[in-house]
Amino acid sequence: MMRRRTTLLASCTALALALGATACGGGPVAAGGGGKSLSGQTITVAGVWSGSEQKNFQKVLDAFTAKTGAKTQFVSTGDNVSTVVGSKIEGGNAPDVVMVPQVGVLQQFAKEGWLKPLSKTTEQSVDTNYASVWKKYGSVGDTLYGLYFKAAHKSTVWYSPDALAQAGVKPPTTYDAMLKAGHTVSDSGLAAFSVAGQDGWTLTDWFENIYLSQAGPEKYDALAAHRLKWTDPTVVDALTTLGKLFKDKQLMAGGQKGALNTDFPGSVEKVFGPKPEAGMVYEGDFVAGVAKDQFGKKIGQDANFFPFPAVDGGKAPVVSGGDAAVVLKDGKNQKAAMTFLEYLATPEAAAVWAGAGGFLSPNKKLDLASYSDDIARETAKSLVAAGDSVRFDMSDQAPAAFGGTKGAGEWKILQDFLRDPSDPKATAAELEKAAAKAYQG
């Protein structure tokens, strides 16, 4: 089963899977940091990251080694975090720490009895340095198991400043104005949007931003927990709003067929690659990483973003995702693992990756000057300023069978809706059928 990634950089994942787990060690260094000497100890950290994300996380691991003397080893799991970690636990080879990319998976690990509650020191840091919503998403019942180290801001629409300037269009602040601006862009010769319909998760993100703005945070929470049925009129309304884009051939590069044949990296390429086909692409702040690393774009000059616009008089949405660090009970080195999480909860640890780029921290004590460019500072500021109104990606909160499986559940149903958006009510009924089954399981 393909697991979804929120802080994706997909192009390298296949390579990481093909090569198998990669391990990178850092040598012991004279211990510092309040005399916590962990020399001679090694912790294994598993996570979805590969490519530049893995390289940048390694800098954080190396900084921990320099501070404490503990060696680290990183194991890349690819997208199937729960499967890989489960089989390692069964094989008596559990990592000490796992960076978990979905709330649903964190809850699953806790229910399996795999996790150790985090230390009081880490909990105090979370209480002091984070909006309470991050503690909620890291907890099961009243117990804190997960520390959100890396976040994604999934309410950003990326655009080519050239394309918008040529069409004489300014960044819009409402959804209808965005579609109208899209028509102006397409009249000037480029399609308005590049949509990554081949990756079902991008379609769930479109839906979630529209739903959060149009229906509001309380309904969003109820739908995420399946206390509200997917046949609710608010869902049909949000699908109708999304359908305005999906059924408009002028607005999508290659129309519906083109969108269904475009994966996430391909959707970024259609706006920022050597042969642009569209002026805008919606996805999270991680679009900047692809535009910069793969297409050499200067963020803020050749690639910029505007916040996902408000729908029908609602508030502009802030949807987030993120990776939470958890400590496994079966890990060989729990004391060092707990010290590592105490370190990750500090602004000092977040500053290491913030300086390297392609990273956002929900830690409000992190100095915005730590970020490597103005656009990262702006997205980080927006995420932190949203405080408790941030909502975690809905499909990441759902059971994997509904919200995180390629060719099934919400991903597939929204792809079918992209192919034929003519009956939002029937699509809502399909979503409810799939959700009811998955939430029972």
Salt bridges, closest charged atoms under 4 A:
GLU53 OE1 - ARG5 NH2 3.00
GLU53 OE2 - LYS150 NZ 3.42
GLU123 OE1 - LYS120 NZ 3.87
GLU123 OE2 - LYS135 NZ 2.90
ASP127 OD1 - LYS135 NZ 2.89
ASP176 OD1 - LYS244 NZ 3.23
ASP205 OD1 - ARG4 NH2 2.93
ASP205 OD2 - LYS154 NZ 2.94
ASP221 OD1 - ARG391 NE 2.80
ASP248 OD2 - HIS183 NE2 2.66
GLU348 OE1 - LYS67 NZ 3.42
ASP374 OD1 - ARG377 NH2 2.77
ASP393 OD2 - ARG4 NH2 2.81
ASP393 OD2 - LYS154 NZ 2.94
ASP396 OD1 - ARG4 NH1 3.80
ASP416 OD2 - LYS412 NZ 2.90
ASP416 OD1 - ARG419 NH1 2.98
GLU430 OE2 - LYS433 NZ 3.84
GLU432 OE1 - HIS226 NE2 2.96
